[in-house]
Amino acid sequence: MDNPIYIALGAAALALVFALVKFAGIMKTDAGSQKMQDISKLIQDGAAAFLKAEYKWLAIFVVVVAGAIAASGNFAGLGPKTAVAFVGGALASGIAGYFGMHTATRAAVRTTQAATNSLQSALGVSFSSGVVMGMCVVGLGLLGIAAFTMVYAGGEELTQGVLSQVLGFSFGASSIALFARVGGGIFTKAADVGADLVGKVEAGIPEDDPRNPGTIADNVGDNVGDVAGMGADLFESYVGSIIAAMTLGVFMGGEDASALAMLPLMIAAVGIVASLIGTFFVKASDEHHLHSALFRGLIVASVIVIGAAWYLTNQHFTLTGPITGMNVFWAIVAGLVAGVAVGKVTEYYTAMEAKPAQYIAKQSQTGAATNIIHGLATGMESVAIPVILICGAIYLSYEMAEVYGVAIAAVGMLSTLGISLGVDAYGPVADNAGGMAEMAELPPEVRQRTDALDACGNTTAAIGKGFAIGSAALTALALFNAFCYGAGTEVEGVRTPLVLNINSTPVMIGLLIGGFLPFLFSAMTMRAVGKAANLMVDEIRRQFREIPGILEGKAAPDAARCVEISTAGSLKQMILPGALAIAAPVIVGLWNVSALGGMLAGALVTGVMMAIFMANAGGAWDNAKKFIENGNEGGKGSESHKAAVVGDTVGDPFKDTSGPSLNILVKLMTVVALVFLPWFL
């Protein structure tokens, strides 16, 4: 049982069993009144309908791409085995997203009912739902990598060829992640923008009002975007970082190749156990201790991983080459610390209690224009410190263990994903729970408890986005290093990576192409939200106009029609951005491999910065609005509130569609370049 692959398989099975136990526990709790269950059923049906429609499109894409990979024959890592791994990665990502969302849509109504008893009860249900998502992601991800590695290696020594085939699993996960993030993000923001503009701004009715036809679609969107979408995003980061580190271990390891290749699997395995233990430390008695309770669980898990990492690098594995056990240990610690630090900086720039969001709220007194100006400035300023922290992690990890150190730092950062994703994914459940309390007309204290959960959830969601961006940067860099080694030369068993000369014309052209791709991609996704939101606005206005008694509460709105419009709009608009991410590296790679390397580097730089800017600006706008709604700077209904609603509406596609999708764009292009590298050489 000392075989790391068997240990990884055991840890993956433990994560999946724990997820099932948590799900069973959620389903045993009280689902509330019939009215609450009827509202919940509408959200469940809408979410299921969206996923069913999305997965139909994705199934066609998966079959076509798998066919192209298989048709390449057994050519330098391509062929049927890579195609099977690709399909496996796509399936695993899809299953994790489906089960996470299936749980979230059922946990929300139970969170609402639990909030009638106590805040701790409501936290227990909503956080358990997030943990189900987190454990599904790490369980299925590690299970897939370990299983394909074991089968393809066939008991022999792990080689570059085997890992090239296993990389298909990462490609499948990345492909699904992009479409899930973009499609889910367009859906949720089209519904949110439409419901806010017509409901809150034009009709003057509260958020989550049952008279608003867009309310159900908005609640569905919280799940498809922030649960299934975020889960798919981090699933592919998790998988990509582990495979990149294993690949670089084989390339660089020499006599230590086997140990360096197996270490990422072991770090991921202990991360699952640490996350599981950390979940038992998440308890809060009142709303003032919510955030500290969630953060405590994450810190406990991180400390356990650090202790286990020291043992693995210094006792379990014997490293005899220039990369020592302590060097690798410090690289892992650098990744873990950077992940937490980037999250805390993101919290400062987006939290309602911090100065940046409050300053934006103050600027809202002079109108929407000044609100937007200061929101943009806050987002731009917020890029600096996270990038410095990421650079610090890259520098330290590289100094310790060269490019392998960067890759293992990414694995370290993502090792506690089981609980960190749980902390993030509980937010949409709490948000939905508050909406149900409003729609079911429950007592004010219930909404007060769900609002406390939701407010903390907004902060943890912002931290989760910062963490996702930081992990994307390290994962993409690790994959980029693997690409350079794969494109390099080998003389007498010594591998020399591809060196990119910035004075070379192809490399400079590649840098510029890569630099503009995140801007073009963001334009596509922002415009897609605008188009889908226009259709939603028109539909809500039509219903207010044509359904007699709807605003008086005497007639029911047609919520299903709004869900249909958002689904159709989002699926149609996600195709072009997804095609761009896959086509760009193939086209440039067929022209020149050095230009492709430059393109990947350019996209990494601008993509990470754009992602931080957009995510933090959107989060700050959102919490500036909430700060005003809490009775500050004029309170609800004031002119400053109306200005803040406009700013929040601009920020919605920033933080929930374009910004998060850029993580996947950068990683997916690098994975595509690595998978299809044999075509380009």
C-alpha positions in Angstrom: 0.0 0.0 0.0 3.1 2.2 -0.1 2.5 2.8 -3.8 1.6 6.5 -4.2 -1.0 5.6 -6.8 -2.9 3.3 -4.5 -2.7 6.0 -1.7 -4.1 8.6 -4.2 -6.9 6.3 -5.3 -7.8 5.6 -1.6 -7.8 9.3 -0.8 -10.0 10.0 -3.9 -12.5 7.3 -2.8 -12.5 8.8 0.7 -13.4 12.3 -0.7 -16.3 10.8 -2.8 -17.6 8.8 0.1 -17.5 11.9 2.4 -19.3 13.9 -0.3 -22.1 11.2 -0.4 -22.4 11.2 3.4 -22.7 15.0 3.5 -25.3 14.9 0.7 -27.3 12.3 2.6 -27.1 14.4 5.7 -28.4 17.5 3.8 -31.3 15.5 2.4 -32.4 14.3 5.9 -33.0 17.9 7.1 -36.4 19.6 6.9 -37.2 21.1 3.5 -39.8 23.6 5.0 -43.3 24.3 3.9 -45.0 23.3 0.7 -44.7 26.8 -0.6 -41.0 26.8 0.0 -40.6 23.4 -1.7 -42.6 24.6 -4.7 -40.3 27.6 -5.1 -37.3 25.3 -4.7 -38.7 22.9 -7.4 -38.8 25.8 -9.9 -35.1 26.5 -9.3 -34.1 22.8 -9.4 -36.0 22.3 -12.7 -34.5 25.4 -14.2 -30.9 24.4 -13.2 -31.4 20.9 -14.5 -32.9 22.2 -17.8 -29.9 24.4 -18.3 -27.3 21.7 -17.6 -29.2 19.2 -19.8 -29.1 21.7 -22.7 -25.5 22.6 -22.1 -24.3 19.1 -21.9 -26.0 18.2 -25.2 -23.8 20.8 -26.9 -20.7 19.7 -25.0 -21.3 16.0 -25.8 -21.0 16.9 -29.6 -17.8 18.9 -28.9 -16.2 16.1 -26.9 -17.0 13.5 -29.5 -15.5 15.6 -32.3 -12.3 16.5 -30.5 -11.8 13.0 -29.2 -12.2 11.7 -32.7 -9.5 14.2 -33.9 -7.1 13.1 -31.2 -7.7 9.4 -31.8 -7.3 9.8 -35.5 -3.8 11.1 -35.0 -2.7 7.5 -34.4 -0.1 6.7 -31.8 1.9 9.8 -32.6 4.1 11.2 -29.9 1.5 11.0 -27.1 -1.6 11.4 -29.2 -3.9 8.6 -30.3 -6.8 6.5 -28.8 -5.4 6.5 -25.2 -5.2 10.3 -25.1 -8.7 10.4 -26.6 -10.0 8.1 -23.9 -8.4 10.2 -21.2 -9.8 13.4 -22.8 -13.3 11.9 -22.6 -12.7 10.8 -19.0 -11.7 14.4 -18.0 -14.7 15.8 -19.7 -17.0 13.3 -18.0 -15.4 13.8 -14.5 -15.7 17.6 -14.8 -19.3 17.3 -15.9 -20.3 14.9 -13.2 -18.6 17.0 -10.5 -20.5 20.1 -11.8 -23.8 18.2 -12.0 -23.7 16.7 -8.6 -22.5 19.9 -6.9 -25.3 21.9 -8.5 -27.9 19.1 -7.8 -26.9 19.3 -4.1 -26.9 23.1 -4.0 -30.4 23.5 -5.5 -31.7 21.1 -2.8 -29.6 22.6 0.1 -30.9 26.1 -0.4 -34.5 25.5 0.7 -33.2 23.4 3.7 -30.8 26.3 4.6 -33.9 28.6 4.6 -35.8 26.3 6.9 -32.7 25.8 9.1 -32.5 29.6 9.5 -35.9 29.5 11.2 -34.1 27.7 14.1 -30.6 29.2 14.3 -27.7 30.7 12.3 -25.5 27.7 13.1 -28.0 25.3 11.7 -28.3 27.3 8.5 -24.5 27.5 8.2 -24.2 23.8 8.7 -26.5 23.0 5.8 -25.1 25.6 3.4 -21.5 24.8 4.2 -22.1 21.0 3.8 -23.4 21.7 0.3 -20.2 23.6 -0.5 -18.1 20.7 0.9 -20.0 18.3 -1.4 -18.9 20.3 -4.4 -15.3 20.6 -3.1 -15.0 16.9 -2.3 -16.5 15.9 -5.6 -13.9 18.0 -7.5 -10.9 16.7 -5.6 -12.2 13.2 -5.5 -13.0 12.8 -9.2 -9.9 14.8 -10.2 -7.4 12.7 -8.3 -9.3 9.5 -9.1 -9.0 10.2 -12.8 -5.3 11.1 -12.8 -4.3 8.2 -10.6 -6.4 5.6 -12.5 -5.2 6.7 -16.0 -1.6 6.9 -14.7 -1.8 3.4 -13.3 -3.5 1.8 -16.4 -1.3 3.6 -19.0 1.9 3.0 -17.1 1.0 -0.7 -16.7 3.3 -1.2 -13.7 6.3 0.1 -15.6 8.3 3.2 -14.9 6.4 6.5 -15.5 7.6 8.1 -18.8 6.9 11.3 -20.7 4.8 9.3 -23.2 2.5 8.0 -20.5 2.0 11.5 -19.0 1.4 12.9 -22.5 -1.5 10.5 -22.7 -2.8 11.3 -19.2 -2.6 15.0 -20.2 -5.7 14.3 -22.3 -7.6 14.1 -18.9 -6.6 17.7 -18.2 -7.6 18.8 -21.7 -11.1 17.3 -21.3 -11.5 19.0 -17.9 -10.3 22.4 -19.3 -12.6 22.2 -22.3 -15.7 21.6 -20.1 -14.6 24.2 -17.6 -14.4 27.0 -20.2 -17.9 26.3 -21.6 -19.3 25.8 -18.1 -17.8 29.0 -16.8 -18.7 31.1 -19.9 -22.2 29.6 -20.4 -23.0 29.6 -16.7 -21.6 33.2 -16.3 -23.7 34.5 -19.3 -26.8 32.8 -17.9 -26.5 34.1 -14.4 -25.6 37.7 -15.3 -28.3 38.0 -18.1 -30.9 36.9 -15.5 -29.4 39.1 -12.7 -29.0 42.2 -14.9 -32.5 41.8 -16.3 -34.2 41.2 -13.0 -32.3 44.2 -11.4 -32.8 46.8 -14.1 -36.5 46.1 -14.6 -37.5 45.0 -11.1 -35.4 47.2 -8.8 -34.7 50.2 -10.9 -37.8 50.6 -13.1 -40.6 48.9 -11.1 -39.1 49.8 -7.7 -39.8 46.4 -6.2 -37.3 44.6 -3.8 -34.6 42.1 -4.8 -35.9 38.5 -4.9 -39.5 39.7 -5.1 -41.8 36.9 -6.2 -43.6 39.3 -8.5 -40.5 39.6 -10.7 -40.4 37.0 -13.4 -36.6 37.1 -13.5 -36.2 36.2 -9.8 -36.3 32.4 -10.4 -33.9 32.7 -13.3 -31.6 34.8 -11.2 -31.6 32.1 -8.5 -30.9 29.4 -11.1 -28.0 31.5 -12.4 -26.4 31.6 -9.0 -26.1 27.8 -9.2 -25.1 27.3 -12.8 -22.5 30.1 -12.6 -21.1 30.2 -9.1 -21.4 26.5 -8.2 -21.1 24.4 -11.4 -19.0 27.1 -13.2 -16.6 27.7 -10.3 -16.3 24.0 -9.6 -15.3 23.3 -13.2 -12.8 26.1 -13.1 -11.0 24.8 -10.1 -11.3 21.2 -11.2 -9.2 21.9 -14.2 -6.7 24.0 -12.2 -6.4 21.1 -9.8 -6.0 18.4 -12.5 -3.7 20.6 -14.6 -1.3 21.5 -11.7 -0.9 17.8 -10.7 -0.2 16.6 -14.2 2.2 19.5 -15.0 4.2 18.8 -11.8 4.3 15.0 -12.6 5.5 15.8 -16.2 8.2 18.2 -15.1 9.3 15.6 -12.4 9.9 13.1 -15.2 11.7 15.7 -17.4 14.0 17.0 -14.7 14.3 14.3 -12.1 17.1 12.1 -13.4 17.5 9.4 -10.7 14.7 11.2 -8.7 12.2 11.2 -11.6 9.9 8.6 -10.0 9.8 10.3 -6.6 9.3 13.8 -8.1 6.5 12.5 -10.4 4.7 10.7 -7.6 5.0 13.5 -5.0 2.1 15.6 -6.5 -0.2 12.7 -6.1 0.7 12.3 -2.5 0.4 16.0 -1.7 -3.1 15.9 -3.3 -4.0 12.8 -1.2 -3.0 14.4 2.1 -4.8 17.6 1.0 -8.0 15.6 0.8 -7.6 14.2 4.3 -6.6 17.7 5.7 -9.6 19.3 4.0 -11.9 16.7 5.5 -10.5 17.3 9.0 -10.8 21.1 8.5 -14.6 20.9 7.8 -15.1 19.9 11.5 -13.7 23.2 12.7 -16.3 25.3 10.9 -18.8 26.4 13.6 -20.2 29.9 14.3 -22.6 31.0 17.1 -23.5 34.4 15.6 -23.1 36.5 12.5 -19.9 38.2 13.8 -18.0 35.0 13.8 -19.1 33.6 10.4 -16.0 34.6 8.5 -13.6 33.6 11.2 -15.3 30.1 11.4 -14.9 29.5 7.7 -11.3 30.8 7.7 -10.4 28.7 10.7 -11.3 25.5 8.8 -9.1 26.5 5.9 -6.2 27.4 8.2 -6.4 24.0 10.0 -6.4 22.2 6.7 -3.4 24.3 5.5 -1.4 23.6 8.7 -2.0 19.8 8.3 -0.8 19.9 4.7 2.4 21.8 5.7 3.2 19.1 8.3 2.4 16.3 5.9 4.5 17.9 3.1 7.5 18.1 5.4 7.2 14.4 6.2 6.7 13.4 2.5 9.6 15.5 1.2 12.1 14.7 3.9 11.1 11.2 5.2 8.9 9.3 2.7 10.7 10.1 -0.5 14.5 10.1 -0.8 15.8 12.8 -3.1 19.4 12.3 -4.1 19.7 14.9 -6.9 20.3 18.7 -6.8 16.7 19.3 -5.7 16.6 18.4 -2.0 13.6 17.5 0.1 13.6 20.7 2.0 13.8 22.7 -1.2 10.6 21.0 -2.5 9.0 21.5 0.9 9.6 25.3 0.9 8.2 25.5 -2.7 5.0 23.8 -1.5 4.7 26.2 1.5 5.3 29.2 -0.9 2.3 28.1 -2.9 0.0 27.5 0.1 0.9 30.9 1.7 0.5 32.8 -1.6 -3.0 31.3 -2.1 -4.2 32.4 1.3 -2.4 35.8 1.0 -4.0 36.6 -2.5 -7.4 35.7 -1.0 -6.9 38.1 1.9 -5.9 41.0 -0.4 -8.9 40.2 -2.5 -11.0 40.4 0.6 -9.7 43.9 1.5 -10.5 45.3 -2.0 -14.0 43.8 -2.1 -15.3 43.4 1.4 -18.2 45.7 2.5 -16.4 46.5 5.8 -13.2 47.7 4.0 -12.4 51.2 2.8 -12.3 50.6 -1.0 -16.0 49.5 -1.3 -17.1 52.1 1.2 -15.3 54.8 -0.8 -17.1 53.7 -4.0 -20.4 53.9 -2.0 -19.5 57.5 -1.0 -18.8 58.4 -4.6 -22.2 57.2 -5.6 -23.7 60.3 -4.0 -22.7 62.2 -7.1 -24.2 59.7 -9.6 -23.5 56.5 -11.5 -20.6 58.0 -13.5 -18.4 58.7 -10.4 -19.4 55.3 -8.9 -18.1 53.6 -12.1 -15.0 55.7 -12.3 -13.9 54.8 -8.7 -14.9 51.2 -9.2 -12.7 50.9 -12.2 -9.8 52.6 -10.3 -10.2 50.2 -7.4 -10.1 47.2 -9.7 -7.0 48.5 -11.4 -5.2 49.3 -8.2 -6.1 45.8 -6.8 -3.9 44.1 -9.4 -0.6 45.2 -8.0 -0.3 43.4 -4.6 -1.7 40.0 -5.8 0.7 40.0 -8.8 3.6 40.8 -6.5 2.5 37.9 -4.2 2.3 35.6 -7.2 5.7 36.8 -8.4 7.1 36.2 -4.9 5.7 32.6 -4.9 7.2 32.0 -8.3 10.6 33.4 -7.3 10.8 31.4 -4.1 9.6 28.2 -5.6 11.9 28.5 -8.6 14.9 29.3 -6.4 14.1 26.2 -4.3 13.4 23.7 -7.0 13.6 25.4 -10.4 10.5 25.0 -12.7 9.5 21.8 -10.8 9.2 24.1 -7.7 6.8 26.4 -9.5 4.6 23.4 -10.5 4.6 21.8 -7.0 3.8 25.3 -5.5 0.6 25.2 -7.6 -0.2 21.8 -6.3 0.4 23.1 -2.8 -1.9 26.0 -3.3 -4.7 23.8 -4.6 -4.1 20.9 -2.1 -6.8 22.2 0.3 -9.3 22.7 -2.5 -11.7 20.3 -0.8 -12.4 22.8 1.9 -11.5 26.1 0.1 -14.0 25.4 -2.7 -16.5 24.4 0.1 -16.0 27.8 1.7 -16.6 29.5 -1.7 -19.5 27.3 -3.0 -21.6 27.8 0.2 -22.2 31.4 -0.8 -24.7 30.8 -3.7 -26.6 28.4 -1.5 -26.9 31.1 1.2 -27.9 33.7 -1.5 -30.7 31.4 -2.8 -31.8 30.7 0.8 -32.3 34.4 1.3 -34.3 34.7 -1.9 -36.6 31.9 -0.8 -37.1 33.5 2.6 -38.3 36.6 0.7 -40.5 34.7 -1.8 -42.0 32.5 0.9 -42.7 35.6 3.0 -41.0 34.2 6.1 -40.5 36.2 9.4 -37.8 39.0 9.3 -35.4 37.2 11.6 -35.1 34.4 9.0 -34.0 36.8 6.3 -31.7 38.5 8.7 -29.9 35.1 9.3 -29.7 34.2 5.6 -28.5 37.8 4.8 -25.7 37.3 7.3 -24.7 34.1 5.6 -25.1 35.8 2.2 -23.0 38.8 3.1 -20.2 36.5 4.3 -20.7 34.4 1.2 -20.1 37.4 -1.0 -16.8 37.9 0.7 -15.8 34.3 0.5 -16.8 34.2 -3.2 -14.6 37.2 -3.9 -11.7 35.4 -2.0 -12.5 32.3 -4.0 -12.1 34.2 -7.3 -8.8 35.6 -6.1 -7.6 32.2 -5.1 -8.8 30.8 -8.5 -6.8 33.5 -10.4 -3.7 32.9 -8.3 -3.9 29.1 -8.8 -4.6 29.7 -12.5 -1.4 31.8 -12.8 0.8 29.1 -11.2 -0.9 26.2 -13.0 -0.6 28.0 -16.4 3.1 28.7 -15.7 3.7 25.1 -14.8 2.0 23.9 -17.9 3.9 26.5 -19.9 7.2 25.1 -18.5 6.1 21.6 -19.5 5.4 22.9 -23.0 8.9 24.4 -23.2 10.5 21.1 -22.1 8.3 19.2 -24.5 9.3 21.5 -27.4 13.0 21.4 -26.5 15.7 19.0 -27.5 17.2 15.9 -25.9 20.9 15.1 -26.3 22.4 11.9 -24.6 19.4 11.8 -22.2 19.7 15.5 -21.1 16.6 17.5 -21.9 17.1 21.2 -22.9 13.9 23.3 -22.9 12.9 25.6 -25.7 14.3 29.1 -25.0 12.2 32.0 -26.2 14.3 35.0 -27.5 12.2 38.2 -27.1 14.3 39.8 -29.9 13.0 37.1 -32.3 10.2 38.3 -34.6 8.0 35.2 -34.2 8.2 35.4 -30.4 7.4 39.1 -30.4 4.4 38.6 -32.7 3.3 35.7 -30.5 3.6 37.9 -27.4 1.4 40.6 -29.0 -1.2 38.1 -30.2 -1.3 36.5 -26.7 -1.6 39.9 -25.1 -4.7 40.9 -27.0 -6.5 37.6 -26.8 -7.8 38.2 -23.2 -9.2 41.6 -24.3 -10.9 40.1 -27.3 -12.3 37.2 -25.2 -13.5 39.6 -22.5 -15.2 41.7 -25.2 -17.0 38.6 -26.5 -18.2 37.5 -23.1 -19.3 41.0 -22.0 -21.2 41.6 -25.2 -22.8 38.2 -24.8 -24.1 39.1 -21.4 -25.5 42.4 -22.8 -27.3 40.6 -25.7 -28.8 38.0 -23.4 -29.7 40.6 -20.8 -31.5 42.6 -23.5 -33.7 39.7 -24.2 -34.4 39.2 -20.5 -35.3 42.9 -20.0 -37.7 42.8 -22.9 -39.4 39.6 -21.5 -39.8 41.0 -17.9 -41.2 44.3 -19.3 -43.6 42.3 -21.5 -44.9 40.3 -18.5 -45.3 43.4 -16.4 -47.2 45.0 -19.2 -49.3 42.1 -20.4 -50.1 40.0 -17.3 -52.9 41.8 -15.4 -52.3 42.0 -11.7 -48.7 40.8 -11.7 -47.4 43.8 -9.7 -50.3 43.6 -7.3 -49.4 40.0 -6.5 -52.7 38.7 -7.9 -51.2 36.9 -10.9 -48.2 34.6 -11.1 -45.2 35.5 -13.4 -44.0 33.1 -16.0 -40.6 32.3 -14.5 -40.1 29.3 -16.8 -40.0 31.5 -19.8 -37.2 33.7 -18.3 -35.2 30.5 -17.6 -35.7 29.4 -21.2 -34.6 32.8 -22.6 -31.4 32.9 -20.4 -30.6 29.3 -21.3 -30.9 29.8 -25.0 -29.0 33.0 -25.0 -26.1 31.8 -22.9 -25.6 28.6 -24.9 -25.6 30.4 -28.2 -23.2 33.1 -27.0 -20.7 30.7 -25.4 -19.7 29.0 -28.7 -17.5 31.8 -30.2 -15.3 32.5 -27.1 -14.8 28.7 -26.6 -13.8 28.3 -30.2 -11.3 31.1 -29.9 -9.5 29.5 -26.9 -9.0 26.2 -28.8 -8.3 27.6 -32.3 -5.8 30.3 -31.4 -3.0 28.0 -30.2 -3.5 25.5 -33.0 -3.3 28.2 -35.7 -0.3 29.9 -34.2 1.4 26.6 -33.4 1.1 25.3 -37.0 2.9 28.5 -38.1 5.7 28.6 -35.6 6.4 26.9 -32.2 8.4 29.8 -30.8 5.5 32.2 -31.7 3.2 29.8 -29.9 5.4 30.0 -26.8 5.3 33.8 -27.0 1.5 33.8 -27.4 1.1 31.7 -24.3 3.4 34.0 -22.3 1.6 37.1 -23.5 -1.8 35.6 -22.7 -0.6 34.6 -19.2 0.5 38.1 -18.4 -2.5 40.1 -19.6 -5.0 37.4 -18.7 -4.0 37.2 -15.1 -4.1 41.0 -14.7 -7.4 41.4 -16.5 -8.9 38.6 -14.4 -7.8 40.2 -11.1 -9.0 43.7 -12.3 -12.4 42.5 -13.4 -13.1 40.2 -10.5 -12.1 42.8 -7.8 -13.8 45.8 -9.5 -17.1 43.7 -9.8 -16.8 42.6 -6.1 -16.2 46.1 -4.9 -19.2 47.5 -6.9 -21.4 44.7 -5.4 -20.5 45.4 -1.8 -20.6 49.2 -2.3 -24.3 48.7 -3.2 -24.8 46.4 -0.2 -23.1 49.0 2.1 -25.6 51.6 0.9 -28.5 49.1 1.3 -27.5 48.7 5.0 -28.5 52.3 5.6 -25.3 54.2 4.7 -24.8 57.1 2.3 -28.6 57.6 1.9 -29.8 54.0 2.2 -32.2 52.0 -0.1 -34.2 54.0 -2.6 -31.8 57.0 -2.5 -30.1 58.5 -5.5 -26.8 57.1 -4.3 -28.5 53.6 -4.2 -29.7 54.0 -7.7 -26.2 54.9 -8.9 -24.7 51.9 -7.0 -27.2 49.6 -8.6 -25.9 50.8 -12.0 -22.3 50.2 -10.9 -23.2 46.8 -9.6 -24.9 45.9 -12.9 -21.7 46.9 -14.8 -19.7 44.8 -12.3 -21.8 41.7 -12.5 -20.4 40.4 -15.9 -17.0 41.7 -14.8 -16.8 39.4 -11.7 -19.1 36.5 -12.7 -18.5 36.1 -16.4 -15.5 37.6 -18.1 -13.1 37.8 -15.1 -13.4 34.2 -14.0 -13.5 32.9 -17.6 -10.0 34.4 -18.2 -8.5 31.9 -15.8 -9.7 29.1 -18.0 -8.7 30.8 -21.3 -5.1 31.0 -20.1 -4.9 27.4 -18.9 -6.9 25.9 -21.8 -4.7 27.5 -24.4 -1.6 26.1 -22.7 -3.1 22.6 -22.4 -4.1 22.7 -26.1 -0.6 23.7 -27.0 0.9 20.9 -24.9 -1.5 18.2 -26.1 -1.1 19.1 -29.8 2.6 19.9 -29.6 3.4 16.8 -31.8 1.5 18.5 -34.6 3.6 21.6 -34.4 7.0 20.1 -34.2 
